[in-house]
Amino acid sequence: MIGDGLDEAGPELDRYTEQVYLGACMVLGSIPKGAVVKTNEFSTLQHRLVHNAIIDVTHSGQPLDLITVANRLDANGTMKLVGLAYLSSLLDHIPDPDSICTYARCVKTNAAERRLVEMKAKP
């Protein structure tokens, strides 16, 4: 309900779940097959840029970690939009990297819910 504080928690929880997912990818050094998320399923530009960098690093055959993702963002000219401090902070948000498939499902579910809300808002 509007005014009960729950509406504001949705987007905040979406962002947190995305942070956990992105951080887990870097800690694990890979994106497990059952944990694939599409870039357009992320709610913020920062997260979409980080995800694109993760995908690029993965496809390049380089090890996937904070440094290679940071280097890719820098090479793409998007590091200023993400920020090194923010990128590094993604590693602070990982309750359990082995639960990445669960985090991926949450990101996908949240994206689907956002799309439904957007569709309902259109005249």
C-alpha positions as CSV (number, residue, x, y, z in Angstrom):
1,M,0.0,0.0,0.0
2,I,1.1,3.5,-0.7
3,G,2.5,5.2,2.4
4,D,3.3,2.0,4.3
5,G,6.9,2.0,3.3
6,L,6.7,-1.3,1.4
7,D,6.6,0.4,-2.1
8,E,10.0,2.0,-1.4
9,A,11.5,-1.3,-0.1
10,G,10.8,-3.1,-3.4
11,P,13.4,-1.1,-5.5
12,E,15.9,-1.1,-2.6
13,L,15.6,-4.9,-2.3
14,D,15.9,-5.2,-6.1
15,R,19.2,-3.2,-6.0
16,Y,20.5,-5.2,-3.1
17,T,19.7,-8.5,-4.8
18,E,21.5,-7.3,-7.9
19,Q,24.5,-6.2,-5.9
20,V,24.7,-9.7,-4.3
21,Y,24.4,-11.4,-7.7
22,L,27.1,-9.2,-9.3
23,G,29.5,-9.6,-6.3
24,A,29.0,-13.4,-6.3
25,C,29.9,-13.6,-10.0
26,M,33.2,-11.8,-9.3
27,V,33.9,-13.9,-6.1
28,L,33.2,-17.2,-7.9
29,G,35.1,-16.1,-11.0
30,S,32.3,-17.3,-13.3
31,I,28.6,-17.2,-14.1
32,P,27.2,-20.7,-13.5
33,K,24.9,-22.0,-16.2
34,G,21.9,-21.9,-13.9
35,A,22.6,-18.3,-12.9
36,V,22.5,-16.5,-16.2
37,V,20.7,-13.1,-16.1
38,K,20.1,-10.8,-19.0
39,T,21.6,-7.3,-18.8
40,N,18.2,-5.7,-19.3
41,E,16.9,-7.4,-16.1
42,F,19.0,-5.1,-13.9
43,S,17.2,-2.1,-12.5
44,T,20.1,0.4,-12.6
45,L,22.5,1.7,-15.2
46,Q,25.4,0.9,-12.9
47,H,24.4,-2.7,-12.6
48,R,23.8,-3.1,-16.3
49,L,27.3,-1.6,-17.0
50,V,28.9,-4.0,-14.5
51,H,27.0,-6.9,-15.9
52,N,28.1,-6.1,-19.4
53,A,31.7,-5.9,-18.2
54,I,31.4,-9.3,-16.5
55,I,30.0,-10.8,-19.7
56,D,32.8,-9.2,-21.8
57,V,35.5,-10.5,-19.4
58,T,33.9,-14.0,-19.4
59,H,33.8,-14.1,-23.2
60,S,37.4,-12.9,-23.5
61,G,38.7,-15.8,-21.5
62,Q,40.3,-13.7,-18.9
63,P,39.9,-14.6,-15.2
64,L,36.7,-13.0,-13.8
65,D,37.4,-10.8,-10.8
66,L,37.3,-7.3,-9.5
67,I,40.4,-6.2,-11.3
68,T,39.5,-7.6,-14.7
69,V,36.0,-6.1,-14.5
70,A,37.4,-2.7,-13.4
71,N,39.8,-2.8,-16.3
72,R,37.0,-3.7,-18.7
73,L,34.8,-0.8,-17.4
74,D,37.8,1.5,-17.8
75,A,38.5,0.3,-21.4
76,N,34.8,0.8,-22.2
77,G,34.9,4.3,-20.8
78,T,32.2,3.5,-18.3
79,M,34.2,3.3,-15.0
80,K,33.3,6.9,-14.2
81,L,29.6,6.0,-14.3
82,V,30.1,3.0,-12.0
83,G,32.9,4.2,-9.7
84,L,35.7,2.0,-8.4
85,A,34.5,2.4,-4.8
86,Y,31.0,1.2,-5.8
87,L,32.4,-1.7,-7.9
88,S,34.5,-2.7,-4.9
89,S,31.6,-2.5,-2.5
90,L,29.8,-5.2,-4.5
91,L,32.1,-7.7,-2.9
92,D,30.8,-6.6,0.5
93,H,27.2,-7.8,-0.2
94,I,27.6,-11.5,-0.6
95,P,25.9,-13.6,2.1
96,D,26.8,-16.9,0.3
97,P,28.4,-17.0,-3.2
98,D,27.2,-20.6,-3.6
99,S,23.6,-19.3,-3.6
100,I,24.1,-17.4,-6.9
101,C,21.4,-19.4,-8.7
102,T,18.9,-18.2,-6.1
103,Y,20.1,-14.6,-6.5
104,A,19.7,-14.9,-10.3
105,R,16.1,-16.2,-9.9
106,C,15.4,-13.2,-7.6
107,V,16.9,-10.7,-10.1
108,K,14.7,-12.3,-12.9
109,T,11.6,-12.3,-10.8
110,N,12.1,-8.7,-9.7
111,A,12.6,-7.6,-13.4
112,A,9.4,-9.4,-14.4
113,E,7.5,-7.6,-11.6
114,R,8.9,-4.3,-12.7
115,R,7.8,-4.9,-16.3
116,L,4.3,-5.8,-15.1
117,V,4.1,-2.5,-13.1
118,E,5.3,-0.6,-16.1
119,M,2.7,-2.2,-18.4
120,K,-0.1,-1.5,-15.9
121,A,1.0,2.2,-15.7
122,K,0.8,2.6,-19.5
123,P,-2.5,4.0,-20.8
